[in-house]
Amino acid sequence: LNLSTFVGVPQKYASQKKMVVPSAHRILCLQPSNPYNKLSLLAKNFGWKYADVTQRLEQKRKDKGVEYLKKKKEKMALIRKAKERLGQRLVGLETKLMQLGYAC
């Protein structure tokens, strides 16, 4: 059994970005015995007339997020390719620098 226990955050995980999964957070924090409701649904039932506007704006926000992520992935792919090409060029330079006494 490979079980490791730690007090606090282990050093190798301390620098990693922390993530939150909203759907899991909701299940963990809201106990089944506690009643809950969505504010938009409750407001609409009481006559709030802007539910469709907020729903449209929320969809627009989500679409912009998807577009941003798509552009970011394209940019990261270009950066990765550039690093690979640059790495191939630097191999010869590193050996020359080592011969001249510069540590890399």
N, C-alpha and C positions, 0 to 999 in steps of 0.2 A: 504494500500500500504506500503510495507516494503522497504523503500528507505533510505539508509544511504550515506551521502556524506562526504568526507574527503579532507583536504588539505594535500597533500603529501601521504606517505604510512602509513596506520594505524599500531599501535604498534603490534597488533596480527598477521599482515601479514609481518612485517619487517624482520623476521628471516626466512621466507620461501624462497626457491630457486626460482629465477625468470626464466621464461620459454620464449622461442621464438619459434613461429611456422613459419618456413620458407615460406610455401605456403601462409599463411595469411599475412605475412610481405610483400611478393611480391605484393599481391593484394592491400594492403594498401599504399605501397610506390610508386608503379608504376601506375601512373594515366592512364586511358584508352586513353587519348589524346597523351601520349608520346610513341613514337615507341621504342621497345626494341627487342633484339635478343640474342640467346645463342652464346657465343664466339666460342664454339666447332663447331657449325653448320656453322657459318660465316667463320671460318678458313678452314674448309673442302671444302667449296664452292670455296675458293681461292687457293686450291691445297695443303693444309697441309696434309701430308701423315701419321700422327701419331694419327689420330682420333680413329682408332680401338684399338691402344695400350692404349690410355687414357681411353677408354670405358672399356676395359678388366681390367685395373688396378683399375678403379673405382668400378667395380663389385666385384673384389677381396677384396677391402677395405670394401664394404658393407657386404660381407659374413663374414669377420673377425669380424665386429661389431655385427652381429647377433649371432655369436658363443660366443663372449665375454659376451653379454647380457644373453645368455642361461646359461653360467657358473656362472655368477653373481647371477642369480635367484636361481640356485641350492645351492650356498653358503649361500645366505640369508635365504633360507628355513632351512638349517642345523643350522644356528645360531638361528633362531626363535625357532626351536625344542629344542635346547640346553638350551635356556633361559627359556622355559616352564618347562623343567625337573628340572632345577636349582631352579626355583621359587617354585616348589612343595617341594623341600628339605628344602628351607629356611624358610618355614612357621613355622615349629617346632623350628628352631633356633631363630627366631625373638621373639617368646613368651618367650623362656628361657632367652634371653638377656634382655627383658623388666622386667622380674621378678628379675633379678640381678641388675637392675637400669640403664641399658644402653638404651638410647632412640634410636630408629631406625627411 
